[in-house]
């Protein structure tokens, strides 16, 4: 009796999407007491490789410096963001 062999071939494909991150907004951070570069929550999440819910949680826990503006919305201080890593 002949042995039967099954060969399974799995092909994978990786797609990498690069999005241009807008220049950070420079504005006063009341926590740092200086002008600071700031980004929105989506870009903060991208920079830290976490989801936006984590960024929102860090804001609630006072781990991030955040400020609300009429023109730019909620902005995160990059100085406080770099302290999360």
Number of C-alpha atoms within 10 A of each C-alpha: 3 4 4 5 6 5 5 6 6 5 5 5 5 5 5 6 6 6 6 6 11 9 9 16 17 13 14 15 20 13 12 12 8 10 13 18 17 26 24 20 21 16 18 21 18 13 14 15 10 12 14 16 12 14 21 16 12 16 16 12 9 11 15 22 20 25 19 11 9 6 6 11 12 14 22 27 27 22 15 19 21 12 9 10 6
